[in-house]
Amino acid sequence: MYYIYILKCADQTYYTGYTNDLNRRVKEHNDGQGAKYTKGRRPVKLVYSEKYSSKSKAMQREYEIKQLRREEKIKLFD
């Protein structure tokens, strides 16, 4: 399984990514081993995720979410 996820960073910004191991990936972000974007914005909190059966579908959805405005992203999980 593959997941897309949205993290809320300590500076109140949001980060969207995809992974095949959601718990591991969130831990990596919080340990400073995730994306460069989140490294200086820790701690991060998982606020949203979706599950997909293929990597390509997850990546497609990640792209769609990254195109959304901040307010539209918040509506997904608020």
BALOBA-1460 file (C-alpha; in Angstrom, 3 decimals):
// residues 78
<rec num="1" residu="m" x="0.000" y="0.000" z="0.000"/>
<rec num="2" residu="y" x="1.009" y="3.599" z="-0.600"/>
<rec num="3" residu="y" x="-0.084" y="6.674" z="1.270"/>
<rec num="4" residu="i" x="-0.255" y="10.370" z="0.665"/>
<rec num="5" residu="y" x="-0.064" y="12.450" z="3.785"/>
<rec num="6" residu="i" x="-0.206" y="16.003" z="5.036"/>
<rec num="7" residu="l" x="1.904" y="17.118" z="7.960"/>
<rec num="8" residu="k" x="1.357" y="20.243" z="10.004"/>
<rec num="9" residu="c" x="4.710" y="21.771" z="10.832"/>
<rec num="10" residu="a" x="5.655" y="23.682" z="13.983"/>
<rec num="11" residu="d" x="5.537" y="26.955" z="12.030"/>
<rec num="12" residu="q" x="1.890" y="26.243" z="11.058"/>
<rec num="13" residu="t" x="2.737" y="25.401" z="7.434"/>
<rec num="14" residu="y" x="1.776" y="22.141" z="5.711"/>
<rec num="15" residu="y" x="3.864" y="19.550" z="3.932"/>
<rec num="16" residu="t" x="2.464" y="16.916" z="1.551"/>
<rec num="17" residu="g" x="4.259" y="13.722" z="0.587"/>
<rec num="18" residu="y" x="3.824" y="10.046" z="-0.235"/>
<rec num="19" residu="t" x="5.266" y="6.854" z="1.229"/>
<rec num="20" residu="n" x="4.749" y="3.125" z="1.549"/>
<rec num="21" residu="d" x="5.224" y="3.205" z="5.357"/>
<rec num="22" residu="l" x="3.343" y="6.073" z="6.957"/>
<rec num="23" residu="n" x="4.491" y="5.623" z="10.568"/>
<rec num="24" residu="r" x="8.144" y="5.299" z="9.582"/>
<rec num="25" residu="r" x="7.973" y="8.355" z="7.352"/>
<rec num="26" residu="v" x="6.394" y="10.608" z="9.984"/>
<rec num="27" residu="k" x="9.078" y="9.465" z="12.444"/>
<rec num="28" residu="e" x="11.777" y="10.260" z="9.875"/>
<rec num="29" residu="h" x="10.391" y="13.776" z="9.468"/>
<rec num="30" residu="n" x="10.392" y="14.294" z="13.229"/>
<rec num="31" residu="d" x="13.926" y="12.876" z="13.533"/>
<rec num="32" residu="g" x="15.198" y="15.372" z="10.934"/>
<rec num="33" residu="q" x="15.738" y="12.673" z="8.306"/>
<rec num="34" residu="g" x="12.698" y="13.519" z="6.191"/>
<rec num="35" residu="a" x="12.410" y="16.236" z="3.598"/>
<rec num="36" residu="k" x="14.594" y="19.323" z="3.703"/>
<rec num="37" residu="y" x="11.424" y="21.400" z="4.112"/>
<rec num="38" residu="t" x="10.419" y="19.750" z="7.392"/>
<rec num="39" residu="k" x="13.912" y="19.503" z="8.873"/>
<rec num="40" residu="g" x="13.794" y="23.061" z="10.233"/>
<rec num="41" residu="r" x="10.077" y="23.007" z="11.006"/>
<rec num="42" residu="r" x="9.900" y="20.241" z="13.612"/>
<rec num="43" residu="p" x="8.021" y="18.820" z="15.295"/>
<rec num="44" residu="v" x="5.522" y="17.831" z="12.644"/>
<rec num="45" residu="k" x="2.116" y="16.257" z="13.195"/>
<rec num="46" residu="l" x="0.234" y="13.987" z="10.806"/>
<rec num="47" residu="v" x="-3.113" y="15.641" z="10.068"/>
<rec num="48" residu="y" x="-4.340" y="13.741" z="6.996"/>
<rec num="49" residu="s" x="-3.655" y="10.622" z="4.935"/>
<rec num="50" residu="e" x="-5.175" y="8.572" z="2.124"/>
<rec num="51" residu="k" x="-4.341" y="4.988" z="1.109"/>
<rec num="52" residu="y" x="-3.701" y="3.790" z="-2.468"/>
<rec num="53" residu="s" x="-2.972" y="0.427" z="-4.003"/>
<rec num="54" residu="s" x="-0.303" y="1.736" z="-6.378"/>
<rec num="55" residu="k" x="2.589" y="4.153" z="-6.203"/>
<rec num="56" residu="s" x="1.477" y="5.930" z="-9.373"/>
<rec num="57" residu="k" x="-1.995" y="6.656" z="-7.970"/>
<rec num="58" residu="a" x="-0.502" y="7.956" z="-4.731"/>
<rec num="59" residu="m" x="1.929" y="10.183" z="-6.613"/>
<rec num="60" residu="q" x="-0.873" y="11.507" z="-8.813"/>
<rec num="61" residu="r" x="-2.956" y="12.399" z="-5.755"/>
<rec num="62" residu="e" x="0.069" y="13.977" z="-4.058"/>
<rec num="63" residu="y" x="0.483" y="16.224" z="-7.092"/>
<rec num="64" residu="e" x="-3.221" y="17.158" z="-7.009"/>
<rec num="65" residu="i" x="-3.040" y="18.096" z="-3.335"/>
<rec num="66" residu="k" x="0.127" y="20.128" z="-3.841"/>
<rec num="67" residu="q" x="-1.765" y="22.216" z="-6.403"/>
<rec num="68" residu="l" x="-4.430" y="23.174" z="-3.853"/>
<rec num="69" residu="r" x="-4.408" y="26.468" z="-1.993"/>
<rec num="70" residu="r" x="-3.782" y="26.325" z="1.738"/>
<rec num="71" residu="e" x="-7.487" y="26.815" z="2.511"/>
<rec num="72" residu="e" x="-8.448" y="23.949" z="0.200"/>
<rec num="73" residu="k" x="-5.933" y="21.621" z="1.859"/>
<rec num="74" residu="i" x="-7.278" y="22.494" z="5.307"/>
<rec num="75" residu="k" x="-10.814" y="21.602" z="4.163"/>
<rec num="76" residu="l" x="-9.600" y="18.020" z="3.543"/>
<rec num="77" residu="f" x="-8.986" y="17.402" z="7.226"/>
<rec num="78" residu="d" x="-10.747" y="20.150" z="9.179"/>
